[in-house]
Amino acid sequence: MLNCTGATELCSLEMERKLTLREDVSLKTHLMICTGCMNFRKQMQGLHQMMQAYAEGRGESASAPNQSERD
């Protein structure tokens, strides 16, 4: 059975590449019983989405003050 260290490594890897069937099953099995790793994965997915949005130019909020408004 996968431990938390292995699960967090797989959570990180799945942001970079498609997991193998064995990795995917192991991770999903671990996540069913470990809420800590489940929360870590959700946070990783959220960060990944935010970084992608920023890289695509969608990262700045319309409500964020720009430099001239702060001066």
CHARMM internal coordinates of N, CA and C (Angstrom, degrees):
IC EDIT
DIST 1 N 1 CA 1.4609
DIST 1 CA 1 C 1.5254
ANGL 1 N 1 CA 1 C 109.10
DIST 1 C 2 N 1.2887
ANGL 1 CA 1 C 2 N 115.17
DIHE 1 N 1 CA 1 C 2 N 144.15
DIST 2 N 2 CA 1.4516
ANGL 1 C 2 N 2 CA 123.35
DIHE 1 CA 1 C 2 N 2 CA -178.78
DIST 2 CA 2 C 1.5237
ANGL 2 N 2 CA 2 C 110.22
DIHE 1 C 2 N 2 CA 2 C -72.10
DIST 2 C 3 N 1.3447
ANGL 2 CA 2 C 3 N 116.85
DIHE 2 N 2 CA 2 C 3 N 136.54
DIST 3 N 3 CA 1.4587
ANGL 2 C 3 N 3 CA 119.69
DIHE 2 CA 2 C 3 N 3 CA 175.60
DIST 3 CA 3 C 1.5357
ANGL 3 N 3 CA 3 C 109.13
DIHE 2 C 3 N 3 CA 3 C -94.69
DIST 3 C 4 N 1.3252
ANGL 3 CA 3 C 4 N 116.45
DIHE 3 N 3 CA 3 C 4 N 177.49
DIST 4 N 4 CA 1.4676
ANGL 3 C 4 N 4 CA 120.64
DIHE 3 CA 3 C 4 N 4 CA -175.85
DIST 4 CA 4 C 1.5237
ANGL 4 N 4 CA 4 C 112.42
DIHE 3 C 4 N 4 CA 4 C -64.41
DIST 4 C 5 N 1.3105
ANGL 4 CA 4 C 5 N 117.44
DIHE 4 N 4 CA 4 C 5 N -36.50
DIST 5 N 5 CA 1.4640
ANGL 4 C 5 N 5 CA 120.17
DIHE 4 CA 4 C 5 N 5 CA 178.14
DIST 5 CA 5 C 1.5243
ANGL 5 N 5 CA 5 C 110.39
DIHE 4 C 5 N 5 CA 5 C -62.01
DIST 5 C 6 N 1.3166
ANGL 5 CA 5 C 6 N 116.32
DIHE 5 N 5 CA 5 C 6 N -46.79
DIST 6 N 6 CA 1.4641
ANGL 5 C 6 N 6 CA 120.11
DIHE 5 CA 5 C 6 N 6 CA 178.00
DIST 6 CA 6 C 1.5175
ANGL 6 N 6 CA 6 C 112.30
DIHE 5 C 6 N 6 CA 6 C -64.53
DIST 6 C 7 N 1.3246
ANGL 6 CA 6 C 7 N 116.32
DIHE 6 N 6 CA 6 C 7 N -37.50
DIST 7 N 7 CA 1.4662
ANGL 6 C 7 N 7 CA 120.35
DIHE 6 CA 6 C 7 N 7 CA -179.64
DIST 7 CA 7 C 1.5239
ANGL 7 N 7 CA 7 C 110.96
DIHE 6 C 7 N 7 CA 7 C -66.07
DIST 7 C 8 N 1.3332
ANGL 7 CA 7 C 8 N 117.47
DIHE 7 N 7 CA 7 C 8 N -42.55
DIST 8 N 8 CA 1.4648
ANGL 7 C 8 N 8 CA 119.11
DIHE 7 CA 7 C 8 N 8 CA 179.84
DIST 8 CA 8 C 1.5289
ANGL 8 N 8 CA 8 C 110.78
DIHE 7 C 8 N 8 CA 8 C -67.72
DIST 8 C 9 N 1.3265
ANGL 8 CA 8 C 9 N 116.86
DIHE 8 N 8 CA 8 C 9 N -34.42
DIST 9 N 9 CA 1.4724
ANGL 8 C 9 N 9 CA 119.67
DIHE 8 CA 8 C 9 N 9 CA 175.33
DIST 9 CA 9 C 1.5298
ANGL 9 N 9 CA 9 C 110.52
DIHE 8 C 9 N 9 CA 9 C -62.94
DIST 9 C 10 N 1.3259
ANGL 9 CA 9 C 10 N 116.69
DIHE 9 N 9 CA 9 C 10 N -43.09
DIST 10 N 10 CA 1.4626
ANGL 9 C 10 N 10 CA 119.80
DIHE 9 CA 9 C 10 N 10 CA 178.90
DIST 10 CA 10 C 1.5252
ANGL 10 N 10 CA 10 C 111.29
DIHE 9 C 10 N 10 CA 10 C -67.51
DIST 10 C 11 N 1.3212
ANGL 10 CA 10 C 11 N 117.52
DIHE 10 N 10 CA 10 C 11 N -34.83
DIST 11 N 11 CA 1.4706
ANGL 10 C 11 N 11 CA 120.44
DIHE 10 CA 10 C 11 N 11 CA 176.57
DIST 11 CA 11 C 1.5243
ANGL 11 N 11 CA 11 C 110.20
DIHE 10 C 11 N 11 CA 11 C -61.05
DIST 11 C 12 N 1.3218
ANGL 11 CA 11 C 12 N 116.13
DIHE 11 N 11 CA 11 C 12 N -41.05
DIST 12 N 12 CA 1.4606
ANGL 11 C 12 N 12 CA 120.26
DIHE 11 CA 11 C 12 N 12 CA 177.94
DIST 12 CA 12 C 1.5294
ANGL 12 N 12 CA 12 C 111.20
DIHE 11 C 12 N 12 CA 12 C -68.75
DIST 12 C 13 N 1.3162
ANGL 12 CA 12 C 13 N 115.68
DIHE 12 N 12 CA 12 C 13 N -42.77
DIST 13 N 13 CA 1.4682
ANGL 12 C 13 N 13 CA 119.69
DIHE 12 CA 12 C 13 N 13 CA -179.43
DIST 13 CA 13 C 1.5194
ANGL 13 N 13 CA 13 C 112.60
DIHE 12 C 13 N 13 CA 13 C -63.04
DIST 13 C 14 N 1.3362
ANGL 13 CA 13 C 14 N 116.81
DIHE 13 N 13 CA 13 C 14 N -35.38
DIST 14 N 14 CA 1.4632
ANGL 13 C 14 N 14 CA 118.04
DIHE 13 CA 13 C 14 N 14 CA -176.96
DIST 14 CA 14 C 1.5203
ANGL 14 N 14 CA 14 C 112.45
DIHE 13 C 14 N 14 CA 14 C -69.47
DIST 14 C 15 N 1.3381
ANGL 14 CA 14 C 15 N 117.22
DIHE 14 N 14 CA 14 C 15 N -13.10
DIST 15 N 15 CA 1.4649
ANGL 14 C 15 N 15 CA 120.34
DIHE 14 CA 14 C 15 N 15 CA 174.38
DIST 15 CA 15 C 1.5302
ANGL 15 N 15 CA 15 C 110.33
DIHE 14 C 15 N 15 CA 15 C -78.92
DIST 15 C 16 N 1.3381
ANGL 15 CA 15 C 16 N 116.49
DIHE 15 N 15 CA 15 C 16 N -20.65
DIST 16 N 16 CA 1.4525
ANGL 15 C 16 N 16 CA 121.53
DIHE 15 CA 15 C 16 N 16 CA -176.38
DIST 16 CA 16 C 1.5288
ANGL 16 N 16 CA 16 C 113.79
DIHE 15 C 16 N 16 CA 16 C -101.32
DIST 16 C 17 N 1.3275
ANGL 16 CA 16 C 17 N 115.80
DIHE 16 N 16 CA 16 C 17 N -31.66
DIST 17 N 17 CA 1.4730
ANGL 16 C 17 N 17 CA 119.12
DIHE 16 CA 16 C 17 N 17 CA -176.57
DIST 17 CA 17 C 1.5223
ANGL 17 N 17 CA 17 C 109.10
DIHE 16 C 17 N 17 CA 17 C -153.56
DIST 17 C 18 N 1.3298
ANGL 17 CA 17 C 18 N 114.72
DIHE 17 N 17 CA 17 C 18 N 166.61
DIST 18 N 18 CA 1.4604
ANGL 17 C 18 N 18 CA 120.43
DIHE 17 CA 17 C 18 N 18 CA 175.94
DIST 18 CA 18 C 1.5265
ANGL 18 N 18 CA 18 C 108.26
DIHE 17 C 18 N 18 CA 18 C -74.39
DIST 18 C 19 N 1.3219
ANGL 18 CA 18 C 19 N 116.31
DIHE 18 N 18 CA 18 C 19 N 130.86
DIST 19 N 19 CA 1.4593
ANGL 18 C 19 N 19 CA 120.51
DIHE 18 CA 18 C 19 N 19 CA 178.46
DIST 19 CA 19 C 1.5219
ANGL 19 N 19 CA 19 C 110.31
DIHE 18 C 19 N 19 CA 19 C -72.71
DIST 19 C 20 N 1.3208
ANGL 19 CA 19 C 20 N 115.39
DIHE 19 N 19 CA 19 C 20 N 151.70
DIST 20 N 20 CA 1.4602
ANGL 19 C 20 N 20 CA 119.46
DIHE 19 CA 19 C 20 N 20 CA 173.75
DIST 20 CA 20 C 1.5226
ANGL 20 N 20 CA 20 C 107.99
DIHE 19 C 20 N 20 CA 20 C -68.59
DIST 20 C 21 N 1.3031
ANGL 20 CA 20 C 21 N 116.49
DIHE 20 N 20 CA 20 C 21 N 165.18
DIST 21 N 21 CA 1.4617
ANGL 20 C 21 N 21 CA 120.48
DIHE 20 CA 20 C 21 N 21 CA 179.47
DIST 21 CA 21 C 1.5290
ANGL 21 N 21 CA 21 C 110.47
DIHE 20 C 21 N 21 CA 21 C -58.21
DIST 21 C 22 N 1.3153
ANGL 21 CA 21 C 22 N 116.74
DIHE 21 N 21 CA 21 C 22 N -44.90
DIST 22 N 22 CA 1.4657
ANGL 21 C 22 N 22 CA 120.99
DIHE 21 CA 21 C 22 N 22 CA 179.96
DIST 22 CA 22 C 1.5327
ANGL 22 N 22 CA 22 C 111.21
DIHE 21 C 22 N 22 CA 22 C -61.72
DIST 22 C 23 N 1.3418
ANGL 22 CA 22 C 23 N 117.00
DIHE 22 N 22 CA 22 C 23 N -44.69
DIST 23 N 23 CA 1.4697
ANGL 22 C 23 N 23 CA 120.70
DIHE 22 CA 22 C 23 N 23 CA 178.69
DIST 23 CA 23 C 1.5171
ANGL 23 N 23 CA 23 C 110.79
DIHE 22 C 23 N 23 CA 23 C -62.84
DIST 23 C 24 N 1.3302
ANGL 23 CA 23 C 24 N 116.23
DIHE 23 N 23 CA 23 C 24 N -44.41
DIST 24 N 24 CA 1.4620
ANGL 23 C 24 N 24 CA 121.51
DIHE 23 CA 23 C 24 N 24 CA -178.29
DIST 24 CA 24 C 1.5314
ANGL 24 N 24 CA 24 C 111.45
DIHE 23 C 24 N 24 CA 24 C -62.21
DIST 24 C 25 N 1.3182
ANGL 24 CA 24 C 25 N 116.80
DIHE 24 N 24 CA 24 C 25 N -45.81
DIST 25 N 25 CA 1.4635
ANGL 24 C 25 N 25 CA 120.83
DIHE 24 CA 24 C 25 N 25 CA 179.90
DIST 25 CA 25 C 1.5297
ANGL 25 N 25 CA 25 C 110.36
DIHE 24 C 25 N 25 CA 25 C -65.34
DIST 25 C 26 N 1.3303
ANGL 25 CA 25 C 26 N 116.76
DIHE 25 N 25 CA 25 C 26 N -43.43
DIST 26 N 26 CA 1.4618
ANGL 25 C 26 N 26 CA 120.37
DIHE 25 CA 25 C 26 N 26 CA 179.16
DIST 26 CA 26 C 1.5273
ANGL 26 N 26 CA 26 C 111.10
DIHE 25 C 26 N 26 CA 26 C -60.85
DIST 26 C 27 N 1.3269
ANGL 26 CA 26 C 27 N 116.39
DIHE 26 N 26 CA 26 C 27 N -45.53
DIST 27 N 27 CA 1.4613
ANGL 26 C 27 N 27 CA 120.50
DIHE 26 CA 26 C 27 N 27 CA -179.74
DIST 27 CA 27 C 1.5178
ANGL 27 N 27 CA 27 C 111.05
DIHE 26 C 27 N 27 CA 27 C -63.96
DIST 27 C 28 N 1.3145
ANGL 27 CA 27 C 28 N 117.75
DIHE 27 N 27 CA 27 C 28 N -48.61
DIST 28 N 28 CA 1.4649
ANGL 27 C 28 N 28 CA 120.51
DIHE 27 CA 27 C 28 N 28 CA -178.34
DIST 28 CA 28 C 1.5248
ANGL 28 N 28 CA 28 C 111.90
DIHE 27 C 28 N 28 CA 28 C -63.19
DIST 28 C 29 N 1.3242
ANGL 28 CA 28 C 29 N 117.18
DIHE 28 N 28 CA 28 C 29 N -36.21
DIST 29 N 29 CA 1.4619
ANGL 28 C 29 N 29 CA 120.75
DIHE 28 CA 28 C 29 N 29 CA 176.90
DIST 29 CA 29 C 1.5267
ANGL 29 N 29 CA 29 C 110.21
DIHE 28 C 29 N 29 CA 29 C -64.22
DIST 29 C 30 N 1.3254
ANGL 29 CA 29 C 30 N 116.25
DIHE 29 N 29 CA 29 C 30 N -45.04
DIST 30 N 30 CA 1.4682
ANGL 29 C 30 N 30 CA 120.50
DIHE 29 CA 29 C 30 N 30 CA 179.22
DIST 30 CA 30 C 1.5271
ANGL 30 N 30 CA 30 C 110.58
DIHE 29 C 30 N 30 CA 30 C -63.02
DIST 30 C 31 N 1.3281
ANGL 30 CA 30 C 31 N 116.95
DIHE 30 N 30 CA 30 C 31 N -42.59
DIST 31 N 31 CA 1.4632
ANGL 30 C 31 N 31 CA 120.92
DIHE 30 CA 30 C 31 N 31 CA -177.46
DIST 31 CA 31 C 1.5283
ANGL 31 N 31 CA 31 C 112.58
DIHE 30 C 31 N 31 CA 31 C -64.91
DIST 31 C 32 N 1.3353
ANGL 31 CA 31 C 32 N 116.76
DIHE 31 N 31 CA 31 C 32 N -25.53
DIST 32 N 32 CA 1.4690
ANGL 31 C 32 N 32 CA 119.79
DIHE 31 CA 31 C 32 N 32 CA 178.79
DIST 32 CA 32 C 1.5247
ANGL 32 N 32 CA 32 C 111.67
DIHE 31 C 32 N 32 CA 32 C -67.80
DIST 32 C 33 N 1.3347
ANGL 32 CA 32 C 33 N 116.65
DIHE 32 N 32 CA 32 C 33 N -24.65
DIST 33 N 33 CA 1.4650
ANGL 32 C 33 N 33 CA 118.87
DIHE 32 CA 32 C 33 N 33 CA -176.94
DIST 33 CA 33 C 1.5255
ANGL 33 N 33 CA 33 C 113.80
DIHE 32 C 33 N 33 CA 33 C -113.26
DIST 33 C 34 N 1.3257
ANGL 33 CA 33 C 34 N 118.16
DIHE 33 N 33 CA 33 C 34 N -7.35
DIST 34 N 34 CA 1.4639
ANGL 33 C 34 N 34 CA 120.35
DIHE 33 CA 33 C 34 N 34 CA -175.08
DIST 34 CA 34 C 1.5301
ANGL 34 N 34 CA 34 C 110.41
DIHE 33 C 34 N 34 CA 34 C -123.16
DIST 34 C 35 N 1.3153
ANGL 34 CA 34 C 35 N 115.88
DIHE 34 N 34 CA 34 C 35 N 103.24
DIST 35 N 35 CA 1.4700
ANGL 34 C 35 N 35 CA 119.52
DIHE 34 CA 34 C 35 N 35 CA -178.65
DIST 35 CA 35 C 1.5269
ANGL 35 N 35 CA 35 C 112.07
DIHE 34 C 35 N 35 CA 35 C -69.99
DIST 35 C 36 N 1.3281
ANGL 35 CA 35 C 36 N 117.23
DIHE 35 N 35 CA 35 C 36 N -29.22
DIST 36 N 36 CA 1.4655
ANGL 35 C 36 N 36 CA 119.82
DIHE 35 CA 35 C 36 N 36 CA 177.81
DIST 36 CA 36 C 1.5177
ANGL 36 N 36 CA 36 C 111.65
DIHE 35 C 36 N 36 CA 36 C -62.01
DIST 36 C 37 N 1.3081
ANGL 36 CA 36 C 37 N 116.15
DIHE 36 N 36 CA 36 C 37 N -46.95
DIST 37 N 37 CA 1.4674
ANGL 36 C 37 N 37 CA 120.50
DIHE 36 CA 36 C 37 N 37 CA 178.70
DIST 37 CA 37 C 1.5293
ANGL 37 N 37 CA 37 C 111.00
DIHE 36 C 37 N 37 CA 37 C -70.19
DIST 37 C 38 N 1.3160
ANGL 37 CA 37 C 38 N 117.30
DIHE 37 N 37 CA 37 C 38 N -33.18
DIST 38 N 38 CA 1.4587
ANGL 37 C 38 N 38 CA 120.51
DIHE 37 CA 37 C 38 N 38 CA 177.20
DIST 38 CA 38 C 1.5387
ANGL 38 N 38 CA 38 C 109.29
DIHE 37 C 38 N 38 CA 38 C -63.19
DIST 38 C 39 N 1.3320
ANGL 38 CA 38 C 39 N 116.53
DIHE 38 N 38 CA 38 C 39 N -43.25
DIST 39 N 39 CA 1.4649
ANGL 38 C 39 N 39 CA 120.17
DIHE 38 CA 38 C 39 N 39 CA 177.38
DIST 39 CA 39 C 1.5233
ANGL 39 N 39 CA 39 C 111.30
DIHE 38 C 39 N 39 CA 39 C -65.24
DIST 39 C 40 N 1.3246
ANGL 39 CA 39 C 40 N 117.09
DIHE 39 N 39 CA 39 C 40 N -40.78
DIST 40 N 40 CA 1.4590
ANGL 39 C 40 N 40 CA 121.09
DIHE 39 CA 39 C 40 N 40 CA 177.67
DIST 40 CA 40 C 1.5273
ANGL 40 N 40 CA 40 C 110.43
DIHE 39 C 40 N 40 CA 40 C -58.97
DIST 40 C 41 N 1.3226
ANGL 40 CA 40 C 41 N 116.34
DIHE 40 N 40 CA 40 C 41 N -45.05
DIST 41 N 41 CA 1.4705
ANGL 40 C 41 N 41 CA 120.51
DIHE 40 CA 40 C 41 N 41 CA -179.69
DIST 41 CA 41 C 1.5283
ANGL 41 N 41 CA 41 C 111.28
DIHE 40 C 41 N 41 CA 41 C -62.45
DIST 41 C 42 N 1.3297
ANGL 41 CA 41 C 42 N 116.95
DIHE 41 N 41 CA 41 C 42 N -42.59
DIST 42 N 42 CA 1.4690
ANGL 41 C 42 N 42 CA 120.10
DIHE 41 CA 41 C 42 N 42 CA 178.44
DIST 42 CA 42 C 1.5237
ANGL 42 N 42 CA 42 C 110.73
DIHE 41 C 42 N 42 CA 42 C -61.82
DIST 42 C 43 N 1.3329
ANGL 42 CA 42 C 43 N 116.54
DIHE 42 N 42 CA 42 C 43 N -41.17
DIST 43 N 43 CA 1.4617
ANGL 42 C 43 N 43 CA 120.31
DIHE 42 CA 42 C 43 N 43 CA 178.65
DIST 43 CA 43 C 1.5281
ANGL 43 N 43 CA 43 C 111.03
DIHE 42 C 43 N 43 CA 43 C -65.75
DIST 43 C 44 N 1.3224
ANGL 43 CA 43 C 44 N 116.41
DIHE 43 N 43 CA 43 C 44 N -41.55
DIST 44 N 44 CA 1.4699
ANGL 43 C 44 N 44 CA 120.54
DIHE 43 CA 43 C 44 N 44 CA 178.12
DIST 44 CA 44 C 1.5288
ANGL 44 N 44 CA 44 C 110.78
DIHE 43 C 44 N 44 CA 44 C -62.05
DIST 44 C 45 N 1.3293
ANGL 44 CA 44 C 45 N 116.41
DIHE 44 N 44 CA 44 C 45 N -42.20
DIST 45 N 45 CA 1.4632
ANGL 44 C 45 N 45 CA 120.13
DIHE 44 CA 44 C 45 N 45 CA 179.82
DIST 45 CA 45 C 1.5261
ANGL 45 N 45 CA 45 C 110.30
DIHE 44 C 45 N 45 CA 45 C -64.84
DIST 45 C 46 N 1.3221
ANGL 45 CA 45 C 46 N 117.00
DIHE 45 N 45 CA 45 C 46 N -41.24
DIST 46 N 46 CA 1.4625
ANGL 45 C 46 N 46 CA 120.92
DIHE 45 CA 45 C 46 N 46 CA 178.01
DIST 46 CA 46 C 1.5163
ANGL 46 N 46 CA 46 C 112.10
DIHE 45 C 46 N 46 CA 46 C -62.78
DIST 46 C 47 N 1.3271
ANGL 46 CA 46 C 47 N 116.69
DIHE 46 N 46 CA 46 C 47 N -45.07
DIST 47 N 47 CA 1.4620
ANGL 46 C 47 N 47 CA 120.71
DIHE 46 CA 46 C 47 N 47 CA 177.59
DIST 47 CA 47 C 1.5252
ANGL 47 N 47 CA 47 C 111.34
DIHE 46 C 47 N 47 CA 47 C -62.72
DIST 47 C 48 N 1.3105
ANGL 47 CA 47 C 48 N 115.82
DIHE 47 N 47 CA 47 C 48 N -40.91
DIST 48 N 48 CA 1.4666
ANGL 47 C 48 N 48 CA 120.60
DIHE 47 CA 47 C 48 N 48 CA 179.36
DIST 48 CA 48 C 1.5296
ANGL 48 N 48 CA 48 C 110.61
DIHE 47 C 48 N 48 CA 48 C -61.36
DIST 48 C 49 N 1.3191
ANGL 48 CA 48 C 49 N 116.61
DIHE 48 N 48 CA 48 C 49 N -43.98
DIST 49 N 49 CA 1.4636
ANGL 48 C 49 N 49 CA 120.44
DIHE 48 CA 48 C 49 N 49 CA 179.50
DIST 49 CA 49 C 1.5256
ANGL 49 N 49 CA 49 C 111.11
DIHE 48 C 49 N 49 CA 49 C -65.44
DIST 49 C 50 N 1.3374
ANGL 49 CA 49 C 50 N 116.98
DIHE 49 N 49 CA 49 C 50 N -40.51
DIST 50 N 50 CA 1.4640
ANGL 49 C 50 N 50 CA 119.86
DIHE 49 CA 49 C 50 N 50 CA 178.86
DIST 50 CA 50 C 1.5229
ANGL 50 N 50 CA 50 C 111.66
DIHE 49 C 50 N 50 CA 50 C -65.15
DIST 50 C 51 N 1.3261
ANGL 50 CA 50 C 51 N 116.53
DIHE 50 N 50 CA 50 C 51 N -40.37
DIST 51 N 51 CA 1.4632
ANGL 50 C 51 N 51 CA 120.18
DIHE 50 CA 50 C 51 N 51 CA 179.50
DIST 51 CA 51 C 1.5221
ANGL 51 N 51 CA 51 C 110.97
DIHE 50 C 51 N 51 CA 51 C -66.79
DIST 51 C 52 N 1.3288
ANGL 51 CA 51 C 52 N 116.78
DIHE 51 N 51 CA 51 C 52 N -38.31
DIST 52 N 52 CA 1.4678
ANGL 51 C 52 N 52 CA 119.84
DIHE 51 CA 51 C 52 N 52 CA 177.28
DIST 52 CA 52 C 1.5290
ANGL 52 N 52 CA 52 C 110.23
DIHE 51 C 52 N 52 CA 52 C -64.89
DIST 52 C 53 N 1.3212
ANGL 52 CA 52 C 53 N 116.35
DIHE 52 N 52 CA 52 C 53 N -43.98
DIST 53 N 53 CA 1.4562
ANGL 52 C 53 N 53 CA 120.34
DIHE 52 CA 52 C 53 N 53 CA 179.79
DIST 53 CA 53 C 1.5276
ANGL 53 N 53 CA 53 C 110.38
DIHE 52 C 53 N 53 CA 53 C -61.83
DIST 53 C 54 N 1.3147
ANGL 53 CA 53 C 54 N 116.91
DIHE 53 N 53 CA 53 C 54 N -42.31
DIST 54 N 54 CA 1.4587
ANGL 53 C 54 N 54 CA 120.52
DIHE 53 CA 53 C 54 N 54 CA 178.95
DIST 54 CA 54 C 1.5223
ANGL 54 N 54 CA 54 C 110.86
DIHE 53 C 54 N 54 CA 54 C -63.74
DIST 54 C 55 N 1.3180
ANGL 54 CA 54 C 55 N 116.86
DIHE 54 N 54 CA 54 C 55 N -43.47
DIST 55 N 55 CA 1.4617
ANGL 54 C 55 N 55 CA 121.35
DIHE 54 CA 54 C 55 N 55 CA 179.99
DIST 55 CA 55 C 1.5278
ANGL 55 N 55 CA 55 C 111.58
DIHE 54 C 55 N 55 CA 55 C -63.17
DIST 55 C 56 N 1.3220
ANGL 55 CA 55 C 56 N 116.93
DIHE 55 N 55 CA 55 C 56 N -29.08
DIST 56 N 56 CA 1.4629
ANGL 55 C 56 N 56 CA 121.64
DIHE 55 CA 55 C 56 N 56 CA 179.95
DIST 56 CA 56 C 1.5217
ANGL 56 N 56 CA 56 C 111.70
DIHE 55 C 56 N 56 CA 56 C -90.16
DIST 56 C 57 N 1.3322
ANGL 56 CA 56 C 57 N 117.50
DIHE 56 N 56 CA 56 C 57 N 3.63
DIST 57 N 57 CA 1.4573
ANGL 56 C 57 N 57 CA 120.94
DIHE 56 CA 56 C 57 N 57 CA 177.98
DIST 57 CA 57 C 1.5111
ANGL 57 N 57 CA 57 C 114.02
DIHE 56 C 57 N 57 CA 57 C 85.95
DIST 57 C 58 N 1.3336
ANGL 57 CA 57 C 58 N 117.27
DIHE 57 N 57 CA 57 C 58 N 9.67
DIST 58 N 58 CA 1.4587
ANGL 57 C 58 N 58 CA 120.66
DIHE 57 CA 57 C 58 N 58 CA 179.02
DIST 58 CA 58 C 1.5210
ANGL 58 N 58 CA 58 C 111.10
DIHE 57 C 58 N 58 CA 58 C -100.44
DIST 58 C 59 N 1.3246
ANGL 58 CA 58 C 59 N 118.03
DIHE 58 N 58 CA 58 C 59 N 11.04
DIST 59 N 59 CA 1.4519
ANGL 58 C 59 N 59 CA 121.98
DIHE 58 CA 58 C 59 N 59 CA -172.12
DIST 59 CA 59 C 1.5168
ANGL 59 N 59 CA 59 C 115.19
DIHE 58 C 59 N 59 CA 59 C -80.94
DIST 59 C 60 N 1.3203
ANGL 59 CA 59 C 60 N 118.21
DIHE 59 N 59 CA 59 C 60 N -21.93
DIST 60 N 60 CA 1.4545
ANGL 59 C 60 N 60 CA 119.52
DIHE 59 CA 59 C 60 N 60 CA -178.30
DIST 60 CA 60 C 1.5147
ANGL 60 N 60 CA 60 C 110.10
DIHE 59 C 60 N 60 CA 60 C -86.50
DIST 60 C 61 N 1.3120
ANGL 60 CA 60 C 61 N 114.64
DIHE 60 N 60 CA 60 C 61 N 129.43
DIST 61 N 61 CA 1.4638
ANGL 60 C 61 N 61 CA 120.46
DIHE 60 CA 60 C 61 N 61 CA 179.78
DIST 61 CA 61 C 1.5168
ANGL 61 N 61 CA 61 C 109.39
DIHE 60 C 61 N 61 CA 61 C -78.43
DIST 61 C 62 N 1.2979
ANGL 61 CA 61 C 62 N 115.98
DIHE 61 N 61 CA 61 C 62 N 142.80
DIST 62 N 62 CA 1.4589
ANGL 61 C 62 N 62 CA 120.21
DIHE 61 CA 61 C 62 N 62 CA 178.15
DIST 62 CA 62 C 1.5212
ANGL 62 N 62 CA 62 C 111.38
DIHE 61 C 62 N 62 CA 62 C -64.80
DIST 62 C 63 N 1.3257
ANGL 62 CA 62 C 63 N 117.47
DIHE 62 N 62 CA 62 C 63 N -25.17
DIST 63 N 63 CA 1.4574
ANGL 62 C 63 N 63 CA 120.64
DIHE 62 CA 62 C 63 N 63 CA -178.09
DIST 63 CA 63 C 1.5264
ANGL 63 N 63 CA 63 C 112.66
DIHE 62 C 63 N 63 CA 63 C -89.89
DIST 63 C 64 N 1.3261
ANGL 63 CA 63 C 64 N 118.00
DIHE 63 N 63 CA 63 C 64 N -6.73
DIST 64 N 64 CA 1.4713
ANGL 63 C 64 N 64 CA 120.31
DIHE 63 CA 63 C 64 N 64 CA -179.96
DIST 64 CA 64 C 1.5162
ANGL 64 N 64 CA 64 C 109.28
DIHE 63 C 64 N 64 CA 64 C -74.01
DIST 64 C 65 N 1.3218
ANGL 64 CA 64 C 65 N 117.16
DIHE 64 N 64 CA 64 C 65 N 133.44
DIST 65 N 65 CA 1.4660
ANGL 64 C 65 N 65 CA 119.19
DIHE 64 CA 64 C 65 N 65 CA -179.93
DIST 65 CA 65 C 1.5180
ANGL 65 N 65 CA 65 C 110.60
DIHE 64 C 65 N 65 CA 65 C -69.67
DIST 65 C 66 N 1.3203
ANGL 65 CA 65 C 66 N 115.95
DIHE 65 N 65 CA 65 C 66 N 139.52
DIST 66 N 66 CA 1.4570
ANGL 65 C 66 N 66 CA 118.38
DIHE 65 CA 65 C 66 N 66 CA 176.30
DIST 66 CA 66 C 1.5259
ANGL 66 N 66 CA 66 C 109.27
DIHE 65 C 66 N 66 CA 66 C -87.13
DIST 66 C 67 N 1.3075
ANGL 66 CA 66 C 67 N 117.91
DIHE 66 N 66 CA 66 C 67 N 177.45
DIST 67 N 67 CA 1.4590
ANGL 66 C 67 N 67 CA 122.18
DIHE 66 CA 66 C 67 N 67 CA -173.12
DIST 67 CA 67 C 1.5261
ANGL 67 N 67 CA 67 C 111.47
DIHE 66 C 67 N 67 CA 67 C -59.70
DIST 67 C 68 N 1.3319
ANGL 67 CA 67 C 68 N 119.29
DIHE 67 N 67 CA 67 C 68 N -41.99
DIST 68 N 68 CA 1.4622
ANGL 67 C 68 N 68 CA 121.51
DIHE 67 CA 67 C 68 N 68 CA -177.15
DIST 68 CA 68 C 1.5262
ANGL 68 N 68 CA 68 C 111.94
DIHE 67 C 68 N 68 CA 68 C -67.67
DIST 68 C 69 N 1.3241
ANGL 68 CA 68 C 69 N 118.30
DIHE 68 N 68 CA 68 C 69 N -30.81
DIST 69 N 69 CA 1.4613
ANGL 68 C 69 N 69 CA 121.07
DIHE 68 CA 68 C 69 N 69 CA 178.70
DIST 69 CA 69 C 1.5218
ANGL 69 N 69 CA 69 C 112.09
DIHE 68 C 69 N 69 CA 69 C -73.16
DIST 69 C 70 N 1.3473
ANGL 69 CA 69 C 70 N 117.22
DIHE 69 N 69 CA 69 C 70 N -26.68
DIST 70 N 70 CA 1.4597
ANGL 69 C 70 N 70 CA 120.56
DIHE 69 CA 69 C 70 N 70 CA -178.35
DIST 70 CA 70 C 1.5169
ANGL 70 N 70 CA 70 C 111.81
DIHE 69 C 70 N 70 CA 70 C -81.34
DIST 70 C 71 N 1.3249
ANGL 70 CA 70 C 71 N 118.34
DIHE 70 N 70 CA 70 C 71 N -20.88
DIST 71 N 71 CA 1.4775
ANGL 70 C 71 N 71 CA 121.48
DIHE 70 CA 70 C 71 N 71 CA -177.28
DIST 71 CA 71 C 1.4931
ANGL 71 N 71 CA 71 C 113.02
DIHE 70 C 71 N 71 CA 71 C -82.47
END
COOR INIT
IC SEED 1 N 1 CA 1 C
IC BUILD
